[in-house]
Amino acid sequence: MIIQDFTIEKYGWSVRVYYELEDWTLPMLKEELYALGGYEDDLNEIMDNIAKRTKNTGYIFSNIYERRSIIIIEKTTSSAEFQDTFDHEKGHLAMHICIAENIDPFSEEYQYLVGEIGHTMFKAAKRFLCDNCRRRNS
């Protein structure tokens, strides 16, 4: 498992990403989601879903008022499945920032934002984007 923290400076947006979430982090994750602004009833349902440990899935939780997000990318069965989940959750993050910042999703600003998110996340995600790398690191 890798935990990556970064900030998108232009928008003052903090992000924590869990790659290949491990069971031992679930209590910590619940506390973080609660601190992000989640409600106890909602969190119990969310944590029940996460506890199923379904491969090739991801989640994102954002507080647009505090400009913070948590992304979870579960274990994936291949680099292609990782790429799909990775892109999906990056897309949600970009849209959450667009909502908070009133950014037109058809604009160049949006495309630069998506590029910055991808570039920043690549530093940790690269080990999951190649099947040979995945085998070496497992």
N, C-alpha and C positions, 0 to 999 in steps of 0.2 A: 504494500500500500504506500502511496505517496500522498502527502498533504502539501498543497501549494497555496501560498498566500500572495496576493498581489493587489495593487491599487491602480486603477485607471485614473491617472493624475488629472487629466483635463476635466473630468467630471467628479473627482473626489469620491470614486466608487471603490469600495473594498470588496474583495472576492476571496473566498476560501474554496478550494476544490479538493475533494476526496477522490482519488483514483484507486479503483479496486478496494473499496471499503472493506474493512475487517470487522468481525463481530465485536472485538474488544473496544472498538471506538463508539459503539451504539449509545451507551450512556452519555458520553461526552457530546456526541452529536445531538442528542435530545436536548441537553442543556443549551447548546449553541442555537438550536432552532427556537427554543423558548426565548432566549435572549434576543433573537432576531425579531421577535414579535409574534410568535406563534401562540395559539391558544391551546390549553391543555387537552381538550377533547379532540381538536384537530391533530395535535401532535401525536396522540395515542394512535389514531388511525394511520397517520403518515408512518410512524415508527413500525406499526404492524406490517405495512406494505414493504418497508425497507428490510425488515427482519426476515422476509420470505427469501431474500437474497437471489432474486431473479436475475439471471445473466442477461447481458445486452440491454440493460435499462439504465436510465439516468433520471435524476431529479434536480430541480432548481427551486430554491426558495429565496425570495428577495423582499427586502423592505425598502421601497422606493423613497420613503421619507428620510430614512437614515442612510440611504445609498450603500446598502450592503447586500451581498448575495452569498449563498452557500450552494455549491454544485456538487452532486454526487454522481460519479460514473462507476457503476457496478462492474464486476469482472465481465469480460467479453470473451466470446468463443473464437474470435479471429481479429486480425488487424482491421479488416473491412468492417466488422461489426463495431469495433472501437471507433473507427472513423465516423460511422453513422451516428452513434450516440454522442460522440464528441461534438460533431457539427450541430446536432439537434440542440444540445444544451447551450452551446455558444450562441446559437440563434435566439434562444429564449433570453439569455443574458443581454444581448444587444437590444432586443425589443423592450426589456424592462428599463434599460437606460434611456431608450428613445421615449418611452412614456414619461419618465421623470424629467427629461430634458426637452421634451417637445421637439424631437428630431424627426424630420421627415424620413421615413424608411426607404424612400426612393432617391435620396440625396447622396451626394458625394460624402458628406459628413458621416452618414450611416455606414457607407462602405469603408471609410477609414477606421471607424470604430470597430467594425467586424474584423478588419485586418489587424488592428492593435490587439484585440482580444486573442485572436488566433496566434499571433506572433508571441505574445506573452505566455499563453498556455502551452505552446509547443515545447518550451524548455523542459517541462515535466512530462508532457504527453508523448514525446517522441519515442520513448521506450515501448509504447504500446502500438505504435503505428507501423511496425515492421514485424512480420511473423518470426523471422530469425531472431530479432532482438527479444521478442516475447519469450521464445524458448530459452535463450541464454539467461534471462532474468527471472525465470520461474523456479 
